[in-house]
Amino acid sequence: MFKYVLPRRLYSSSVKDFNPTIYALSTKPGRSAIGVVRISGTQSSYIYQQLTKNADKKGQALPKHRLSSVRKLYSPVSNLLLDEALTIFFKSPKTYTGEDILELHLHGGTAIIQGVLNSIKGLHDPSRGVNIRYAENGEFSKRAFINGRFDLTEIEGIREMIDAETESQRVAALSSMTGNTKQIFMKWRSEIVKNVALLTTVIDFGEDHDIEEVSTLFATVQENINKIHSEILEYLQRVQRSEILLKGIKLVLLGPPNAGKSSLLNILANKDAAIVSDIAGTTRDVIDVPLDINGFKVVVGDTAGIRQTSEANTIEIEGIKRAKVRSLSGDLILIVLPLDQPNINESLTDHISSLQKEDKKILVVLNKSDLVRSVDVNEFSKRLNIPAESFYIVSCSTGGGIEAFTQTLTDNFKSITLTENNDPVIISARSQDLLANDVLYGFEQFKFWKENDEVVLASESLRQSVEGIGKITGETVGIEEVLDVVFSSFCIGK
């Protein structure tokens, strides 16, 4: 019977005790209100004793677990006062790293922090079995993984959470950080293993099965694998759409000169991000402005006004060319038209047709509503061949219609990222590659060998898929080669 063992710890506790105690500044370097120094390892309590001089006080040699206290910190060499700090000690194994952890919440002066760090460094004394050193990038999180506190999907979720700039990015990172992603992968793994077990019965007891039974069993496994295959493909699609949240939704502003594109950009940015002028053709090149719109990271591209090239100078012609090229790579296109100048030039209408052929999502903003008495949306809809429900009437001068339009943008952002009914999902490029090149490839190989009635090779193909999921979560032998890639982008104190 096939049995897949998950080694939860790569090192035994006896070996772990020989690891050096590590320390690092976990807050941003530089002058600040506070600076937090984090220490992890068996020498954490020793460092506490030496810095607080508690080793000389009876009954106070060891810090109390999870109990914060204000303590004076001294230099072990000069006995000079370094700082009066908030100290918190966490006893293993229920800590972030699985080891003893000490946190020193210092006043954030550069000299204070450096003095404490130097004092900790000075306690390193291998001759007495005191092994202390500064932490490497991501080493606290690496130890958390090695000691079985988190799997790799949770660790990568922590990194994404730290890097999150907007609310939608924070929500996306939560799925991995809280273990939801791990549960999904482990569910798939469990189901694949069950199907491997079914095939193993044929291998082990083949003589007891007739051809019809084997065929029926193969068909059952095929049906089960097809279901998992579809789930993984759908999951990868959600991931790829959610990745737009990290890079930023590309929103492109198009329209004739002096339509109010830059004014609309400034309203969305809530600042003067682009020059606004009554002179047509003020914007000559594409201006990219990253924004946070209702929790979504959006990169707005303000472009040159599109008009007939016969009416434009050399610089404008190049700007118009760049505007058209940029819009072809946009996730959402906003066509801004001025209601006080309702004529739409042929160059713009031709380009809108090109965008429609590329199946681009297009919204039309009818600006300067404060300058007209009425608006016939249906007329614009017929001329541009765009549904009337895609038109929005606003005034960048008075702010009329802007709030409702911003909510419309938010709804479209949810649609683009497939987060209308589900929270966004983010997993690393490493995990995506493993899903595609190990897990799904294993399924394809299973189908190939199944069609050739090769039970053993079909079973081995599914084992490859199981191994692929193990590589994603880190719960497999031979994972060392991916650790440096995973943790190298972490900051020192994490």
ROPARO-853403 format. One record per residue (C-alpha): residue number from 1; residue in one letter; x, y, z. Coordinates in steps of 0.5 Angstrom, whole numbers, always signed. Layout:
N
+-----+---+-------+-------+-------+
:   k : r :    px :    py :    pz :
+-----+---+-------+-------+-------+
: NUM : A :     X :     Y :     Z :
...
+-----+---+-------+-------+-------+
END
This chain:
494
+-----+---+-------+-------+-------+
:   k : r :    px :    py :    pz :
+-----+---+-------+-------+-------+
:   1 : M :    +0 :    +0 :    +0 :
:   2 : F :    +3 :    +7 :    -2 :
:   3 : K :    +4 :   +11 :    +4 :
:   4 : Y :    +7 :   +18 :    +4 :
:   5 : V :   +10 :   +21 :   +10 :
:   6 : L :   +10 :   +28 :   +12 :
:   7 : P :   +16 :   +30 :   +16 :
:   8 : R :   +14 :   +36 :   +20 :
:   9 : R :   +21 :   +38 :   +22 :
:  10 : L :   +27 :   +38 :   +18 :
:  11 : Y :   +31 :   +38 :   +25 :
:  12 : S :   +31 :   +34 :   +31 :
:  13 : S :   +30 :   +38 :   +38 :
:  14 : S :   +37 :   +36 :   +40 :
:  15 : V :   +40 :   +38 :   +33 :
:  16 : K :   +36 :   +45 :   +34 :
:  17 : D :   +39 :   +46 :   +41 :
:  18 : F :   +46 :   +47 :   +37 :
:  19 : N :   +43 :   +53 :   +33 :
:  20 : P :   +46 :   +60 :   +35 :
:  21 : T :   +41 :   +65 :   +38 :
:  22 : I :   +40 :   +70 :   +33 :
:  23 : Y :   +38 :   +77 :   +34 :
:  24 : A :   +36 :   +83 :   +29 :
:  25 : L :   +33 :   +90 :   +29 :
:  26 : S :   +26 :   +88 :   +27 :
:  27 : T :   +23 :   +95 :   +26 :
:  28 : K :   +26 :  +100 :   +20 :
:  29 : P :   +33 :  +103 :   +22 :
:  30 : G :   +33 :  +110 :   +23 :
:  31 : R :   +31 :  +115 :   +28 :
:  32 : S :   +24 :  +113 :   +31 :
:  33 : A :   +19 :  +113 :   +37 :
:  34 : I :   +21 :  +106 :   +38 :
:  35 : G :   +26 :  +101 :   +36 :
:  36 : V :   +24 :   +93 :   +37 :
:  37 : V :   +30 :   +88 :   +37 :
:  38 : R :   +28 :   +81 :   +37 :
:  39 : I :   +32 :   +75 :   +39 :
:  40 : S :   +31 :   +68 :   +38 :
:  41 : G :   +34 :   +62 :   +41 :
:  42 : T :   +36 :   +58 :   +47 :
:  43 : Q :   +41 :   +64 :   +49 :
:  44 : S :   +35 :   +69 :   +49 :
:  45 : S :   +34 :   +68 :   +57 :
:  46 : Y :   +41 :   +69 :   +58 :
:  47 : I :   +41 :   +75 :   +54 :
:  48 : Y :   +36 :   +78 :   +58 :
:  49 : Q :   +39 :   +76 :   +65 :
:  50 : Q :   +46 :   +80 :   +62 :
:  51 : L :   +42 :   +86 :   +60 :
:  52 : T :   +38 :   +87 :   +66 :
:  53 : K :   +43 :   +84 :   +71 :
:  54 : N :   +38 :   +80 :   +73 :
:  55 : A :   +43 :   +74 :   +74 :
:  56 : D :   +45 :   +77 :   +80 :
:  57 : K :   +38 :   +78 :   +83 :
:  58 : K :   +35 :   +72 :   +87 :
:  59 : G :   +28 :   +69 :   +84 :
:  60 : Q :   +29 :   +74 :   +78 :
:  61 : A :   +34 :   +70 :   +74 :
:  62 : L :   +29 :   +68 :   +69 :
:  63 : P :   +24 :   +72 :   +65 :
:  64 : K :   +16 :   +71 :   +66 :
:  65 : H :   +13 :   +68 :   +59 :
:  66 : R :    +9 :   +73 :   +56 :
:  67 : L :    +9 :   +78 :   +61 :
:  68 : S :   +11 :   +85 :   +59 :
:  69 : S :   +15 :   +89 :   +64 :
:  70 : V :   +19 :   +95 :   +64 :
:  71 : R :   +27 :   +94 :   +65 :
:  72 : K :   +33 :   +98 :   +65 :
:  73 : L :   +38 :   +95 :   +60 :
:  74 : Y :   +46 :   +96 :   +62 :
:  75 : S :   +52 :   +94 :   +58 :
:  76 : P :   +55 :   +88 :   +60 :
:  77 : V :   +62 :   +91 :   +59 :
:  78 : S :   +61 :   +98 :   +62 :
:  79 : N :   +55 :   +97 :   +67 :
:  80 : L :   +53 :  +104 :   +64 :
:  81 : L :   +45 :  +105 :   +63 :
:  82 : L :   +43 :  +104 :   +56 :
:  83 : D :   +36 :  +105 :   +56 :
:  84 : E :   +29 :  +103 :   +60 :
:  85 : A :   +25 :   +99 :   +55 :
:  86 : L :   +19 :   +94 :   +55 :
:  87 : T :   +21 :   +87 :   +55 :
:  88 : I :   +17 :   +81 :   +53 :
:  89 : F :   +19 :   +74 :   +53 :
:  90 : F :   +16 :   +68 :   +50 :
:  91 : K :   +18 :   +61 :   +52 :
:  92 : S :   +18 :   +56 :   +47 :
:  93 : P :   +15 :   +52 :   +43 :
:  94 : K :    +9 :   +56 :   +42 :
:  95 : T :   +12 :   +62 :   +39 :
:  96 : Y :   +13 :   +65 :   +32 :
:  97 : T :   +20 :   +61 :   +31 :
:  98 : G :   +18 :   +55 :   +36 :
:  99 : E :   +24 :   +57 :   +40 :
: 100 : D :   +25 :   +62 :   +46 :
: 101 : I :   +24 :   +69 :   +44 :
: 102 : L :   +26 :   +76 :   +47 :
: 103 : E :   +23 :   +82 :   +45 :
: 104 : L :   +26 :   +89 :   +47 :
: 105 : H :   +22 :   +95 :   +45 :
: 106 : L :   +27 :  +101 :   +46 :
: 107 : H :   +27 :  +108 :   +45 :
: 108 : G :   +28 :  +109 :   +38 :
: 109 : G :   +34 :  +113 :   +38 :
: 110 : T :   +40 :  +111 :   +33 :
: 111 : A :   +45 :  +111 :   +39 :
: 112 : I :   +41 :  +107 :   +44 :
: 113 : I :   +39 :  +102 :   +39 :
: 114 : Q :   +46 :  +101 :   +36 :
: 115 : G :   +49 :  +101 :   +44 :
: 116 : V :   +44 :   +95 :   +45 :
: 117 : L :   +46 :   +91 :   +39 :
: 118 : N :   +53 :   +92 :   +40 :
: 119 : S :   +52 :   +89 :   +48 :
: 120 : I :   +48 :   +83 :   +45 :
: 121 : K :   +54 :   +82 :   +40 :
: 122 : G :   +59 :   +82 :   +46 :
: 123 : L :   +56 :   +77 :   +49 :
: 124 : H :   +58 :   +72 :   +44 :
: 125 : D :   +63 :   +67 :   +47 :
: 126 : P :   +63 :   +60 :   +44 :
: 127 : S :   +68 :   +58 :   +49 :
: 128 : R :   +63 :   +58 :   +54 :
: 129 : G :   +58 :   +55 :   +49 :
: 130 : V :   +54 :   +62 :   +48 :
: 131 : N :   +53 :   +62 :   +41 :
: 132 : I :   +50 :   +69 :   +39 :
: 133 : R :   +50 :   +72 :   +32 :
: 134 : Y :   +46 :   +77 :   +28 :
: 135 : A :   +40 :   +74 :   +24 :
: 136 : E :   +40 :   +73 :   +16 :
: 137 : N :   +35 :   +75 :   +12 :
: 138 : G :   +28 :   +72 :   +13 :
: 139 : E :   +32 :   +67 :   +18 :
: 140 : F :   +26 :   +68 :   +24 :
: 141 : S :   +21 :   +66 :   +19 :
: 142 : K :   +26 :   +60 :   +16 :
: 143 : R :   +26 :   +58 :   +23 :
: 144 : A :   +19 :   +58 :   +24 :
: 145 : F :   +18 :   +53 :   +18 :
: 146 : I :   +24 :   +49 :   +20 :
: 147 : N :   +21 :   +48 :   +27 :
: 148 : G :   +14 :   +46 :   +24 :
: 149 : R :   +10 :   +53 :   +26 :
: 150 : F :    +8 :   +54 :   +19 :
: 151 : D :    +9 :   +51 :   +12 :
: 152 : L :   +11 :   +55 :    +6 :
: 153 : T :    +5 :   +58 :    +4 :
: 154 : E :    +4 :   +61 :   +10 :
: 155 : I :   +11 :   +64 :   +10 :
: 156 : E :   +10 :   +67 :    +3 :
: 157 : G :    +3 :   +69 :    +6 :
: 158 : I :    +7 :   +73 :   +11 :
: 159 : R :   +11 :   +76 :    +6 :
: 160 : E :    +6 :   +78 :    +2 :
: 161 : M :    +2 :   +81 :    +8 :
: 162 : I :    +8 :   +85 :   +10 :
: 163 : D :    +9 :   +88 :    +3 :
: 164 : A :    +1 :   +90 :    +2 :
: 165 : E :    +0 :   +97 :    +0 :
: 166 : T :    -8 :   +97 :    -1 :
: 167 : E :   -14 :   +93 :    +3 :
: 168 : S :   -15 :   +89 :    -3 :
: 169 : Q :    -7 :   +86 :    -3 :
: 170 : R :    -8 :   +85 :    +5 :
: 171 : V :   -14 :   +81 :    +4 :
: 172 : A :   -11 :   +77 :    -1 :
: 173 : A :    -5 :   +76 :    +3 :
: 174 : L :    -9 :   +73 :    +9 :
: 175 : S :   -11 :   +67 :    +5 :
: 176 : S :    -4 :   +64 :    +5 :
: 177 : M :    -2 :   +67 :   +12 :
: 178 : T :    -8 :   +64 :   +16 :
: 179 : G :    -7 :   +57 :   +13 :
: 180 : N :   -13 :   +57 :    +8 :
: 181 : T :    -9 :   +56 :    +2 :
: 182 : K :    -5 :   +50 :    +6 :
: 183 : Q :   -12 :   +47 :    +7 :
: 184 : I :   -14 :   +47 :    +0 :
: 185 : F :    -7 :   +44 :    -2 :
: 186 : M :    -8 :   +39 :    +3 :
: 187 : K :   -15 :   +37 :    +1 :
: 188 : W :   -12 :   +36 :    -6 :
: 189 : R :    -6 :   +32 :    -4 :
: 190 : S :   -11 :   +28 :    +1 :
: 191 : E :   -16 :   +26 :    -5 :
: 192 : I :   -10 :   +25 :   -10 :
: 193 : V :    -7 :   +20 :    -5 :
: 194 : K :   -13 :   +16 :    -4 :
: 195 : N :   -13 :   +15 :   -12 :
: 196 : V :    -6 :   +13 :   -12 :
: 197 : A :    -9 :    +8 :    -6 :
: 198 : L :   -14 :    +5 :   -11 :
: 199 : L :    -9 :    +4 :   -17 :
: 200 : T :    -4 :    +1 :   -12 :
: 201 : T :   -10 :    -5 :   -10 :
: 202 : V :    -9 :    -7 :   -18 :
: 203 : I :    -2 :    -7 :   -17 :
: 204 : D :    -2 :   -11 :   -11 :
: 205 : F :    -8 :   -16 :   -12 :
: 206 : G :    -8 :   -15 :   -20 :
: 207 : E :    -9 :   -23 :   -21 :
: 208 : D :   -15 :   -22 :   -16 :
: 209 : H :   -18 :   -17 :   -21 :
: 210 : D :   -21 :   -19 :   -28 :
: 211 : I :   -21 :   -14 :   -34 :
: 212 : E :   -28 :   -11 :   -33 :
: 213 : E :   -26 :    -9 :   -25 :
: 214 : V :   -19 :    -6 :   -27 :
: 215 : S :   -23 :    -2 :   -33 :
: 216 : T :   -28 :    +1 :   -28 :
: 217 : L :   -23 :    +2 :   -23 :
: 218 : F :   -19 :    +6 :   -28 :
: 219 : A :   -25 :   +10 :   -30 :
: 220 : T :   -27 :   +12 :   -23 :
: 221 : V :   -20 :   +15 :   -22 :
: 222 : Q :   -20 :   +18 :   -28 :
: 223 : E :   -27 :   +22 :   -26 :
: 224 : N :   -24 :   +24 :   -19 :
: 225 : I :   -17 :   +27 :   -22 :
: 226 : N :   -21 :   +30 :   -28 :
: 227 : K :   -25 :   +34 :   -22 :
: 228 : I :   -19 :   +36 :   -18 :
: 229 : H :   -16 :   +38 :   -25 :
: 230 : S :   -22 :   +43 :   -26 :
: 231 : E :   -21 :   +45 :   -19 :
: 232 : I :   -14 :   +47 :   -20 :
: 233 : L :   -15 :   +50 :   -27 :
: 234 : E :   -20 :   +55 :   -24 :
: 235 : Y :   -16 :   +56 :   -18 :
: 236 : L :   -10 :   +58 :   -22 :
: 237 : Q :   -15 :   +63 :   -26 :
: 238 : R :   -17 :   +66 :   -20 :
: 239 : V :    -9 :   +67 :   -18 :
: 240 : Q :    -8 :   +70 :   -24 :
: 241 : R :   -13 :   +75 :   -24 :
: 242 : S :   -12 :   +77 :   -17 :
: 243 : E :    -4 :   +78 :   -19 :
: 244 : I :    -7 :   +84 :   -22 :
: 245 : L :    -8 :   +87 :   -15 :
: 246 : L :    -1 :   +87 :   -13 :
: 247 : K :    +2 :   +90 :   -20 :
: 248 : G :    -4 :   +95 :   -20 :
: 249 : I :   -10 :   +95 :   -25 :
: 250 : K :    -8 :   +98 :   -31 :
: 251 : L :   -13 :  +104 :   -32 :
: 252 : V :   -12 :  +108 :   -39 :
: 253 : L :   -15 :  +115 :   -40 :
: 254 : L :   -17 :  +116 :   -47 :
: 255 : G :   -21 :  +122 :   -51 :
: 256 : P :   -20 :  +128 :   -55 :
: 257 : P :   -16 :  +134 :   -53 :
: 258 : N :   -18 :  +138 :   -48 :
: 259 : A :   -24 :  +133 :   -46 :
: 260 : G :   -22 :  +133 :   -38 :
: 261 : K :   -18 :  +127 :   -38 :
: 262 : S :   -12 :  +130 :   -33 :
: 263 : S :   -18 :  +133 :   -29 :
: 264 : L :   -21 :  +127 :   -28 :
: 265 : L :   -14 :  +124 :   -26 :
: 266 : N :   -13 :  +129 :   -21 :
: 267 : I :   -20 :  +128 :   -18 :
: 268 : L :   -19 :  +120 :   -17 :
: 269 : A :   -12 :  +122 :   -14 :
: 270 : N :   -14 :  +127 :   -10 :
: 271 : K :    -8 :  +132 :   -12 :
: 272 : D :    -5 :  +135 :   -18 :
: 273 : A :    -2 :  +129 :   -21 :
: 274 : A :    -3 :  +132 :   -28 :
: 275 : I :    -2 :  +139 :   -31 :
: 276 : V :    -9 :  +142 :   -33 :
: 277 : S :   -10 :  +147 :   -38 :
: 278 : D :   -15 :  +150 :   -43 :
: 279 : I :   -10 :  +149 :   -48 :
: 280 : A :   -11 :  +143 :   -53 :
: 281 : G :    -6 :  +138 :   -53 :
: 282 : T :    -3 :  +139 :   -46 :
: 283 : T :    -1 :  +132 :   -45 :
: 284 : R :    +4 :  +130 :   -50 :
: 285 : D :    +6 :  +123 :   -47 :
: 286 : V :    +3 :  +118 :   -42 :
: 287 : I :    +3 :  +119 :   -35 :
: 288 : D :    +3 :  +114 :   -30 :
: 289 : V :    +0 :  +115 :   -23 :
: 290 : P :    -1 :  +109 :   -18 :
: 291 : L :    -7 :  +110 :   -14 :
: 292 : D :   -11 :  +107 :    -8 :
: 293 : I :   -18 :  +107 :   -11 :
: 294 : N :   -23 :  +104 :    -5 :
: 295 : G :   -17 :   +99 :    -3 :
: 296 : F :   -15 :   +97 :   -10 :
: 297 : K :    -8 :   +99 :   -13 :
: 298 : V :    -9 :  +102 :   -20 :
: 299 : V :    -4 :  +105 :   -24 :
: 300 : V :    -8 :  +111 :   -28 :
: 301 : G :    -5 :  +112 :   -35 :
: 302 : D :    -6 :  +119 :   -37 :
: 303 : T :    -5 :  +120 :   -45 :
: 304 : A :    -5 :  +125 :   -50 :
: 305 : G :   -11 :  +127 :   -53 :
: 306 : I :   -13 :  +123 :   -60 :
: 307 : R :   -15 :  +127 :   -66 :
: 308 : Q :   -14 :  +127 :   -73 :
: 309 : T :    -6 :  +127 :   -75 :
: 310 : S :    -7 :  +132 :   -80 :
: 311 : E :    -9 :  +137 :   -75 :
: 312 : A :    -3 :  +135 :   -70 :
: 313 : N :    +4 :  +137 :   -70 :
: 314 : T :   +10 :  +132 :   -70 :
: 315 : I :   +10 :  +131 :   -62 :
: 316 : E :    +3 :  +130 :   -62 :
: 317 : I :    +3 :  +125 :   -67 :
: 318 : E :    +8 :  +121 :   -63 :
: 319 : G :    +4 :  +122 :   -57 :
: 320 : I :    -3 :  +120 :   -60 :
: 321 : K :    +1 :  +114 :   -62 :
: 322 : R :    +3 :  +112 :   -55 :
: 323 : A :    -4 :  +113 :   -53 :
: 324 : K :    -6 :  +108 :   -57 :
: 325 : V :    -1 :  +103 :   -56 :
: 326 : R :    -2 :  +104 :   -48 :
: 327 : S :    -9 :  +103 :   -49 :
: 328 : L :    -8 :   +96 :   -52 :
: 329 : S :    -5 :   +93 :   -46 :
: 330 : G :   -10 :   +96 :   -41 :
: 331 : D :   -15 :   +92 :   -36 :
: 332 : L :   -20 :   +98 :   -36 :
: 333 : I :   -21 :  +104 :   -42 :
: 334 : L :   -24 :  +110 :   -40 :
: 335 : I :   -26 :  +114 :   -46 :
: 336 : V :   -27 :  +121 :   -44 :
: 337 : L :   -31 :  +126 :   -48 :
: 338 : P :   -33 :  +133 :   -47 :
: 339 : L :   -41 :  +135 :   -47 :
: 340 : D :   -39 :  +142 :   -50 :
: 341 : Q :   -36 :  +139 :   -56 :
: 342 : P :   -40 :  +133 :   -58 :
: 343 : N :   -37 :  +132 :   -64 :
: 344 : I :   -32 :  +126 :   -64 :
: 345 : N :   -26 :  +125 :   -69 :
: 346 : E :   -26 :  +119 :   -74 :
: 347 : S :   -19 :  +117 :   -71 :
: 348 : L :   -22 :  +116 :   -64 :
: 349 : T :   -28 :  +112 :   -66 :
: 350 : D :   -23 :  +108 :   -71 :
: 351 : H :   -19 :  +106 :   -65 :
: 352 : I :   -25 :  +105 :   -60 :
: 353 : S :   -27 :  +100 :   -66 :
: 354 : S :   -20 :   +97 :   -65 :
: 355 : L :   -21 :   +96 :   -57 :
: 356 : Q :   -27 :   +93 :   -58 :
: 357 : K :   -24 :   +88 :   -63 :
: 358 : E :   -19 :   +86 :   -57 :
: 359 : D :   -25 :   +85 :   -53 :
: 360 : K :   -23 :   +91 :   -48 :
: 361 : K :   -27 :   +93 :   -42 :
: 362 : I :   -29 :  +100 :   -44 :
: 363 : L :   -33 :  +105 :   -40 :
: 364 : V :   -35 :  +112 :   -43 :
: 365 : V :   -35 :  +118 :   -38 :
: 366 : L :   -39 :  +124 :   -41 :
: 367 : N :   -35 :  +130 :   -38 :
: 368 : K :   -37 :  +138 :   -37 :
: 369 : S :   -44 :  +136 :   -35 :
: 370 : D :   -45 :  +143 :   -32 :
: 371 : L :   -44 :  +146 :   -39 :
: 372 : V :   -50 :  +143 :   -42 :
: 373 : R :   -58 :  +143 :   -41 :
: 374 : S :   -59 :  +136 :   -43 :
: 375 : V :   -55 :  +130 :   -45 :
: 376 : D :   -57 :  +124 :   -50 :
: 377 : V :   -54 :  +118 :   -48 :
: 378 : N :   -57 :  +114 :   -53 :
: 379 : E :   -54 :  +118 :   -59 :
: 380 : F :   -47 :  +117 :   -56 :
: 381 : S :   -48 :  +110 :   -55 :
: 382 : K :   -50 :  +109 :   -63 :
: 383 : R :   -45 :  +113 :   -65 :
: 384 : L :   -39 :  +109 :   -61 :
: 385 : N :   -43 :  +102 :   -62 :
: 386 : I :   -42 :  +102 :   -54 :
: 387 : P :   -48 :  +100 :   -49 :
: 388 : A :   -52 :  +106 :   -46 :
: 389 : E :   -51 :  +103 :   -39 :
: 390 : S :   -43 :  +104 :   -40 :
: 391 : F :   -44 :  +111 :   -40 :
: 392 : Y :   -43 :  +116 :   -34 :
: 393 : I :   -44 :  +123 :   -34 :
: 394 : V :   -40 :  +127 :   -29 :
: 395 : S :   -37 :  +134 :   -28 :
: 396 : C :   -30 :  +135 :   -26 :
: 397 : S :   -31 :  +142 :   -25 :
: 398 : T :   -37 :  +141 :   -20 :
: 399 : G :   -36 :  +134 :   -18 :
: 400 : G :   -42 :  +132 :   -20 :
: 401 : G :   -43 :  +124 :   -21 :
: 402 : I :   -36 :  +123 :   -19 :
: 403 : E :   -38 :  +119 :   -13 :
: 404 : A :   -43 :  +114 :   -17 :
: 405 : F :   -37 :  +114 :   -22 :
: 406 : T :   -32 :  +112 :   -17 :
: 407 : Q :   -37 :  +106 :   -14 :
: 408 : T :   -38 :  +104 :   -21 :
: 409 : L :   -30 :  +103 :   -22 :
: 410 : T :   -30 :   +99 :   -16 :
: 411 : D :   -35 :   +94 :   -18 :
: 412 : N :   -31 :   +94 :   -25 :
: 413 : F :   -24 :   +93 :   -21 :
: 414 : K :   -28 :   +87 :   -17 :
: 415 : S :   -30 :   +84 :   -24 :
: 416 : I :   -23 :   +84 :   -27 :
: 417 : T :   -20 :   +81 :   -21 :
: 418 : L :   -26 :   +76 :   -20 :
: 419 : T :   -27 :   +78 :   -13 :
: 420 : E :   -34 :   +80 :   -14 :
: 421 : N :   -36 :   +74 :   -10 :
: 422 : N :   -30 :   +71 :    -7 :
: 423 : D :   -24 :   +74 :    -3 :
: 424 : P :   -17 :   +75 :    -8 :
: 425 : V :   -12 :   +69 :    -7 :
: 426 : I :    -5 :   +70 :    -8 :
: 427 : I :    +1 :   +65 :    -8 :
: 428 : S :    +8 :   +66 :   -10 :
: 429 : A :   +10 :   +65 :   -17 :
: 430 : R :   +14 :   +58 :   -15 :
: 431 : S :    +8 :   +55 :   -12 :
: 432 : Q :    +4 :   +57 :   -19 :
: 433 : D :   +10 :   +54 :   -23 :
: 434 : L :    +9 :   +47 :   -19 :
: 435 : L :    +2 :   +47 :   -19 :
: 436 : A :    +3 :   +47 :   -27 :
: 437 : N :    +9 :   +44 :   -28 :
: 438 : D :    +9 :   +38 :   -23 :
: 439 : V :    +2 :   +37 :   -21 :
: 440 : L :    -2 :   +38 :   -27 :
: 441 : Y :    +3 :   +35 :   -31 :
: 442 : G :    +3 :   +29 :   -27 :
: 443 : F :    -5 :   +29 :   -29 :
: 444 : E :    -3 :   +29 :   -36 :
: 445 : Q :    +2 :   +23 :   -35 :
: 446 : F :    -3 :   +19 :   -31 :
: 447 : K :    -8 :   +20 :   -37 :
: 448 : F :    -3 :   +18 :   -42 :
: 449 : W :    -1 :   +12 :   -39 :
: 450 : K :    -8 :   +10 :   -37 :
: 451 : E :   -10 :   +10 :   -44 :
: 452 : N :    -4 :    +5 :   -45 :
: 453 : D :    -7 :    +1 :   -39 :
: 454 : E :    +0 :    +2 :   -36 :
: 455 : V :    -3 :    +2 :   -28 :
: 456 : V :    +4 :    +2 :   -25 :
: 457 : L :    +6 :    +8 :   -29 :
: 458 : A :    +0 :   +12 :   -28 :
: 459 : S :    +0 :   +11 :   -21 :
: 460 : E :    +7 :   +14 :   -21 :
: 461 : S :    +5 :   +20 :   -25 :
: 462 : L :    +0 :   +21 :   -19 :
: 463 : R :    +5 :   +21 :   -14 :
: 464 : Q :    +9 :   +26 :   -18 :
: 465 : S :    +3 :   +30 :   -17 :
: 466 : V :    +3 :   +29 :    -9 :
: 467 : E :   +10 :   +31 :    -9 :
: 468 : G :    +9 :   +37 :   -13 :
: 469 : I :    +4 :   +39 :    -7 :
: 470 : G :    +9 :   +37 :    -2 :
: 471 : K :   +14 :   +42 :    -5 :
: 472 : I :    +9 :   +48 :    -5 :
: 473 : T :    +8 :   +47 :    +2 :
: 474 : G :   +15 :   +45 :    +4 :
: 475 : E :   +12 :   +38 :    +7 :
: 476 : T :   +17 :   +34 :    +3 :
: 477 : V :   +24 :   +31 :    +3 :
: 478 : G :   +29 :   +35 :    -1 :
: 479 : I :   +26 :   +42 :    +0 :
: 480 : E :   +32 :   +45 :    +2 :
: 481 : E :   +34 :   +48 :    -5 :
: 482 : V :   +27 :   +52 :    -5 :
: 483 : L :   +29 :   +55 :    +2 :
: 484 : D :   +34 :   +60 :    +0 :
: 485 : V :   +29 :   +63 :    -6 :
: 486 : V :   +23 :   +63 :    -1 :
: 487 : F :   +26 :   +67 :    +5 :
: 488 : S :   +32 :   +71 :    +1 :
: 489 : S :   +26 :   +77 :    +0 :
: 490 : F :   +25 :   +78 :    +7 :
: 491 : C :   +27 :   +83 :   +11 :
: 492 : I :   +33 :   +82 :   +17 :
: 493 : G :   +28 :   +82 :   +23 :
: 494 : K :   +23 :   +77 :   +20 :
+-----+---+-------+-------+-------+
END
